[in-house]
Amino acid sequence: MLDDAGLQALREAARLSPDNLPLRRHLAEQLLTKGYLADAEAEFRAALLLAPKDPDISAGLAEAFVRQSAHGAALSALEPFLASPGYPPRMGVLAARALLGEGDFGRAAYRYHEAISRDASVADPELAARLTTPVAPSVPAAPAPSATTPADAPSGAEVERSKVTFADVAGMEAVKEALRVKLLLPLQQPELFAAYGKRAGGGVLMYGPPGAGKTHLARAAAGELGAAFVNVGLSDILDMYVGSSERNLRAMFDLARRNRPCVLFFDEVDALAARRSDMRQAHTRQLVNQFLAELDGVDQDANEGVLVLAATNAPWYIDVAFRRPGRFDQLVFVPPPDASARAAILRLLCRDKPLAEMDFDAVARVTDHFVGADLKGVVDRAVEVKLQQSISAGRPIPMNTHDLLAIAQNTRPTAVREWLATARNYVLHANESGAWDELMPWIKGKR
């Protein structure tokens, strides 16, 4: 119950005029400002029904989520906008707060610094302090290089051993088969491939809507092989000093070559491999040139045993030179999960929570076009509701099918719809090469 007379009057006005978008937006913003977070969330949701593509409303909803520590839900609300260049800087700061809340320090730092570089007025000193890493002394002692991390590797570069395999990836059989034929079989059956002059190595570019599981697939590919896995984030490469980004990129490839067989994974690769014709500064074009050179290798054996995987939400912004044979010559569309895969994802998300009897298939049927991030947002919101009930009851109350259905039926899978709207323009109007033919069934609504 609101104890603010002004807010009560605004809410009553909104009740009498439910389609008044400016009024609903003002009410939501006032609720957020005064700390009525659950009420603000409800009003932002109502406003989004009137204006689904409004970035300010989506940002307000994301802030309400962040302040309630629903970080996954906040990222789900922001992802449709973050996938497009030039998104509002405020959203970058909110994404940084949510990513930091989920423990993803590297991506949080990248989002924050990218946002304030475009608009210094959105700077958040408290967040900046949390993202600041300790400064090394002016004359540091040189650590001995480890067996997995060379001395010239960028800070944060690590070699992992993935514990997941394709058996842990729900659905997406066509995607797994494409990765298996292109990347895995040359290592698993080298004699057969050598007979045809095929070497173990190469690159695959995975693309699709945000949150569809591209990083999970890359880890599963490494686990399937028992190979090393190096996950390259933008913060591992990009540097403000001219020449440093190129050195960081070269160090990442060197790290993978020292640990072959190795899956070298680049997330958000469009930031490193953008079209050179769109770039105004020579040093950014040089980074693209360095990337191409590393993919080619200094000799024909340089990258043998190095499997380069990359992921992007915006493949149309990547320089066409990357699609030349021997580089990212195979594009693999990672679609949103189908109904059976959504049910499997929900089981995984709920496995460590108090549950009554659950019908995950029923929830999957009402979550068409939801990706993993959307489903995580649904589960997070259902858990918050259940926690409130459990606190009132003084005991854990198990979550049931109705709890998930109630949230899912009031959640819009904006990430996929927004992404498909952008993809439609390229499929229908910029597809002379046929690169986007694989998307045609989705664009025409056949799936």
Rosetta blueprint (number, residue, H / E / L):
1 M L
2 L L
3 D L
4 D L
5 A H
6 G H
7 L H
8 Q H
9 A H
10 L H
11 R H
12 E H
13 A H
14 A H
15 R H
16 L H
17 S L
18 P L
19 D L
20 N L
21 L H
22 P H
23 L H
24 R H
25 R H
26 H H
27 L H
28 A H
29 E H
30 Q H
31 L H
32 L H
33 T H
34 K L
35 G L
36 Y L
37 L H
38 A H
39 D H
40 A H
41 E H
42 A H
43 E H
44 F H
45 R H
46 A H
47 A H
48 L H
49 L H
50 L H
51 A L
52 P L
53 K L
54 D L
55 P H
56 D H
57 I H
58 S H
59 A H
60 G H
61 L H
62 A H
63 E H
64 A H
65 F H
66 V H
67 R H
68 Q L
69 S L
70 A L
71 H H
72 G H
73 A H
74 A H
75 L H
76 S H
77 A H
78 L H
79 E H
80 P H
81 F H
82 L H
83 A L
84 S L
85 P L
86 G L
87 Y L
88 P L
89 P H
90 R H
91 M H
92 G H
93 V H
94 L H
95 A H
96 A H
97 R H
98 A H
99 L H
100 L H
101 G H
102 E L
103 G L
104 D L
105 F H
106 G H
107 R H
108 A H
109 A H
110 Y H
111 R H
112 Y H
113 H H
114 E H
115 A H
116 I H
117 S H
118 R H
119 D L
120 A H
121 S H
122 V H
123 A L
124 D L
125 P H
126 E H
127 L H
128 A H
129 A H
130 R H
131 L H
132 T L
133 T L
134 P L
135 V L
136 A L
137 P L
138 S L
139 V L
140 P L
141 A L
142 A L
143 P L
144 A L
145 P L
146 S L
147 A L
148 T L
149 T L
150 P L
151 A L
152 D L
153 A L
154 P L
155 S L
156 G L
157 A L
158 E L
159 V L
160 E E
161 R E
162 S L
163 K L
164 V L
165 T L
166 F H
167 A H
168 D H
169 V L
170 A L
171 G L
172 M L
173 E H
174 A H
175 V H
176 K H
177 E H
178 A H
179 L H
180 R H
181 V H
182 K H
183 L H
184 L H
185 L H
186 P H
187 L H
188 Q H
189 Q L
190 P H
191 E H
192 L H
193 F H
194 A H
195 A H
196 Y L
197 G L
198 K L
199 R L
200 A L
201 G L
202 G E
203 G E
204 V E
205 L E
206 M E
207 Y E
208 G L
209 P L
210 P L
211 G L
212 A L
213 G L
214 K H
215 T H
216 H H
217 L H
218 A H
219 R H
220 A H
221 A H
222 A H
223 G H
224 E H
225 L H
226 G L
227 A L
228 A E
229 F E
230 V E
231 N E
232 V E
233 G L
234 L H
235 S H
236 D H
237 I H
238 L L
239 D L
240 M L
241 Y L
242 V L
243 G L
244 S H
245 S H
246 E H
247 R H
248 N H
249 L H
250 R H
251 A H
252 M H
253 F H
254 D H
255 L H
256 A H
257 R H
258 R H
259 N L
260 R L
261 P L
262 C E
263 V E
264 L E
265 F E
266 F E
267 D L
268 E L
269 V H
270 D H
271 A H
272 L L
273 A L
274 A E
275 R L
276 R H
277 S H
278 D H
279 M L
280 R L
281 Q L
282 A H
283 H H
284 T H
285 R H
286 Q H
287 L H
288 V H
289 N H
290 Q H
291 F H
292 L H
293 A H
294 E H
295 L H
296 D H
297 G L
298 V L
299 D L
300 Q L
301 D L
302 A L
303 N L
304 E L
305 G L
306 V E
307 L E
308 V E
309 L E
310 A E
311 A E
312 T E
313 N L
314 A L
315 P H
316 W H
317 Y H
318 I E
319 D L
320 V H
321 A H
322 F H
323 R H
324 R L
325 P L
326 G L
327 R L
328 F L
329 D L
330 Q E
331 L E
332 V E
333 F E
334 V L
335 P L
336 P L
337 P L
338 D L
339 A H
340 S H
341 A H
342 R H
343 A H
344 A H
345 I H
346 L H
347 R H
348 L H
349 L H
350 C H
351 R L
352 D L
353 K L
354 P L
355 L E
356 A L
357 E L
358 M L
359 D L
360 F H
361 D H
362 A H
363 V H
364 A H
365 R H
366 V L
367 T L
368 D L
369 H L
370 F L
371 V L
372 G H
373 A H
374 D H
375 L H
376 K H
377 G H
378 V H
379 V H
380 D H
381 R H
382 A H
383 V H
384 E H
385 V H
386 K H
387 L H
388 Q H
389 Q H
390 S H
391 I H
392 S H
393 A H
394 G L
395 R L
396 P L
397 I L
398 P L
399 M E
400 N L
401 T H
402 H H
403 D H
404 L H
405 L H
406 A H
407 I H
408 A H
409 Q L
410 N L
411 T L
412 R L
413 P L
414 T H
415 A H
416 V H
417 R H
418 E H
419 W H
420 L H
421 A H
422 T H
423 A H
424 R H
425 N H
426 Y H
427 V H
428 L H
429 H H
430 A L
431 N L
432 E L
433 S L
434 G L
435 A L
436 W L
437 D H
438 E H
439 L H
440 M H
441 P H
442 W H
443 I H
444 K L
445 G L
446 K L
447 R L
